[in-house]
Amino acid sequence: MFSSSLHYFNAIGEKEKEAAESDVLECWYNKFTMSKQFLISNFQFPFKRFLKILLITTVASFTFYFLPFTHFLLVKADINDDCQNEDAAQIVKEGKMDECTQILGNIAASIGAANATNQKNLSALQSQLNNLNSRLKALSDQLTITANNISSREEDVGFTQEVLNQKTRDYYTFLRLYDPITPFLFSDSASEAFQELILRQRAQSADVTSIENYVNEITDLKNSQTSLQKSQASLAVVQKQVATQTNFLAGEVAKANNYLATLSARQQDFIAAKLASLGLSRSAYNLNGGCSSDINPYKAPNFGGPEFSFFTFGVPNRVGMDQYGAWGRAKAGQSYDQILHAYYNFDNYQNVSGITIKVNNGNGINTGSVIWSGSLEDYVKRIYEVPDSWTDNDSAALKAQAIAARSYVLAATGNGANSVCANQYCQVFQTNPKGGNWENAVNATNGIVMVQGGQPIKAWFSATHGGYEYTSADIGWSATSWTKRLVDVPSGSVGSFSDLMSNAYDKDSPVFYCDWGGRKDQNSTAWLSATDLAEIVNAVLLAEKDGSTKSHLYQTDSPNPEGTDTWSSDQVKSELSSRGGAPIDSVTDVSVSVDFSIGRTTSVTVNGQTINGDDFKNYFNLRAPSNIQIVGPLYNVEKY
């Protein structure tokens, strides 16, 4: 009945809706209310008014709360199946990533808005349901009291009826035996005789009235009891309907939340795929030749005039062991123990055995399905993280990697309780043993793990850190005691870019110093013209002036992922001027300032205007054309 009524309300206009709602309320009112209010002793409960208010509240609530989620269902039906289901890497390869990002962004925005309303409405409805349950409990308590009163009253009436029956018998006996002459014979006078007769008549009248009152009261009690029982049953139905609708909306909100989480994860897949398209591998084994540097050898773009490009030192995530740095240290004569102590804080080593490792086909711990399981040592023999040729100094880098991989998987999986993924989101695994020098290093370090506080450490590592290591807290992860900051050069300090390039332990990595991304129409280079860079700088300056403009500052050669309008170069300059900024038309001079003690670009100065280094990187990545990006905190600018 609730559902059909609500669908009916949704299909008509406001005036007709009010009339229909009134009709439905009257129907429910007539169905659920008792024929009259009940009377117990001196207590009068306005049940009719209470139930009518209750029904009005309930219907109004359902009419209001049922509608928003209909919008979500309609929006969801428009989802592009390819964007939702096709492999993210394939979407990037087909050039559909920007389109899918925009589609999913629009869907998420629409569903998010509708679901936010649903959540707000659900909260209000749950509050009303709690209030309704409280009121129903109060009514139930009163019904219990009333039932007890009825029971007590019936006992009283039963006793009174016995007395009445006795009086009736006495009165009947009196009438049969009464002799109207007797009062005159035994009274001293006729006056006394008449007085006795009048008293008997009055007693008779009082007894008759008592009989009528008792009969009426018993009848009223029985009628009230019947009405209460019917009303109690009706209220139980209403309460059940309210709870059902609340549970339904709660379930729909949960579905929407889950779907939004899926969309968010899908968008993150696209971002990861876009980064993967740059060749940003976290594994030294999978660098595939590294970046395509535009200065070594030099590659010219197709535009004339000055050329600018931003080069990043290293690749994410820069926490734990630098694999190329470990190789550099091995070439410098360091042992695996010296290498591991350089990159991690740990107490000592322990030997571990008898643990089974499970590998899944997802992108994290306990994701996807298990595709392989075996002993800890068999697992490490199948790790493909570093080149097999790194045999310097008794394969010190390979041994350090074997111990790090063994320590990581134990810590990440809870000593094998959970499954680990097979890609660089965890550590790179293949089902076939790698063999060769790697297997020799694994055997030489059999069972050895790094421990702190008696537990294996989660020994993160990645290909190239650009001469610096950070703690997990430095990059926004949870703080850990086994990660450390490190200037990864023999002297422990750096004074310039040339110093870093000459001395960093990971300087031989093909991704040590690179500009990332490129435009096909510019010879696939990341070079920017003076006007290209000016357009980006103006967007950065505007974002610093007013962060609320960010949604309009995405790159102009792709759809806006937030579904709004992307401001053109001229509009950005106009908006910047209106906020007191000084837009530029062409870049003539650009430089960076660096804190070499921590490895971070602190500021960028363009045509005399200085911009915070992190702000420049973040908004540069937002506005730069194609897939050109700055991928780390330490970067430099090159000009040709």
Sequence and secondary structure as in RCSB ss.txt:
>XXXX:A:sequence
MFSSSLHYFNAIGEKEKEAAESDVLECWYNKFTMSKQFLISNFQFPFKRFLKILLITTVASFTFYFLPFTHFLLV
KADINDDCQNEDAAQIVKEGKMDECTQILGNIAASIGAANATNQKNLSALQSQLNNLNSRLKALSDQLTITANNI
SSREEDVGFTQEVLNQKTRDYYTFLRLYDPITPFLFSDSASEAFQELILRQRAQSADVTSIENYVNEITDLKNSQ
TSLQKSQASLAVVQKQVATQTNFLAGEVAKANNYLATLSARQQDFIAAKLASLGLSRSAYNLNGGCSSDINPYKA
PNFGGPEFSFFTFGVPNRVGMDQYGAWGRAKAGQSYDQILHAYYNFDNYQNVSGITIKVNNGNGINTGSVIWSGS
LEDYVKRIYEVPDSWTDNDSAALKAQAIAARSYVLAATGNGANSVCANQYCQVFQTNPKGGNWENAVNATNGIVM
VQGGQPIKAWFSATHGGYEYTSADIGWSATSWTKRLVDVPSGSVGSFSDLMSNAYDKDSPVFYCDWGGRKDQNST
AWLSATDLAEIVNAVLLAEKDGSTKSHLYQTDSPNPEGTDTWSSDQVKSELSSRGGAPIDSVTDVSVSVDFSIGR
TTSVTVNGQTINGDDFKNYFNLRAPSNIQIVGPLYNVEKY
>XXXX:A:secstr
 HHHHHHHHHTS HHHHHHHHHHHHHHHHHHHS SS  EETTEE  HHHHHHHHHHHHHHHHHHHHSHHHHHHHH
HTT  HHHHHS HHHHHHTT HHHHHHHHHHHHHHHHHHHHHHHHHHHHHHHHHHHHHHHHHHHHHHHHHHHHHH
HHHHHHHHHHHHHHHHHHHHHHHHHHH  TTHHHHHSSSHHHHHHHHHHHHHHHHHHHHHHHHHHHHHHHHHHHH
HHHHHHHHHHHHHHHHHHHHHHHHHHHHHHHHHHHHHHHHHHHHHHHHHHHHTT  SSGGG TT    SBTTB  
 SS S  EEEEEES S  BSEEHHHHHHHHHTT  HHHHHHHH   SEEEE  S EEEEESSSSTT S EEEEEE
HHHHHTTB  S TT  HHHHHHHHHHHHHHHHHHHHHHTTTTSEEESSTTS  B SS   HHHHHHHHHTTTEEE
EETTEE    EES  TTEEB TGGGTS   SS   EE STTS   SHHHHHHH TTTTSTTSEE B  BGGGTTB
  B HHHHHHHHHHHHHHHH GGGGGG S TTS  TTSS    HHHHHHHHHHTT    SS   EEEEEETTTTE
EEEEEETTEEEEHHHHHHHHHHHSSTT B  SS EEEEE 
